[in-house]
C-alpha cells in the first residue's frame, strides 16, 4: 500500500486519518496542498473516484462564497482547484487509483 494524505491544514479529520494509519502501522506520506500543487491528471482522478459533488468542502462558508462551489463540469472545476486547493474537502486519502475525501475508515479497511 502506498498511502498519500493530502490536506490544506491540520484539521480534525486529517489528524484522525493520520492516527488511523499510524495505529495500524501503515506507512503514509503527508502532502500539504499549499506546497504540493495538484496536477490536472491528479484532479481528474479525484473527480472520477469521488465525483464533483463530493470533492469540494461545501460545508465551509468560505467555499460556498466561491463560484467554483457551483461548478459541475470538470473543465471548469480543475483550474479552480489548481488555483484554490483550499476548496477541497480534506483529508484526501489516496492509495494508487483509489481516493476518498474526508475521514472514511470503513473504505480504507477494504484497501489491500
Helices and strands as residue ranges (DSSP letters): E 3-7, H 12-23, E 28-32, H 40-50, H 52-55, H 61-64, G 67-70, H 74-83, G 85-87, E 92-95, E 98-101, H 105-109
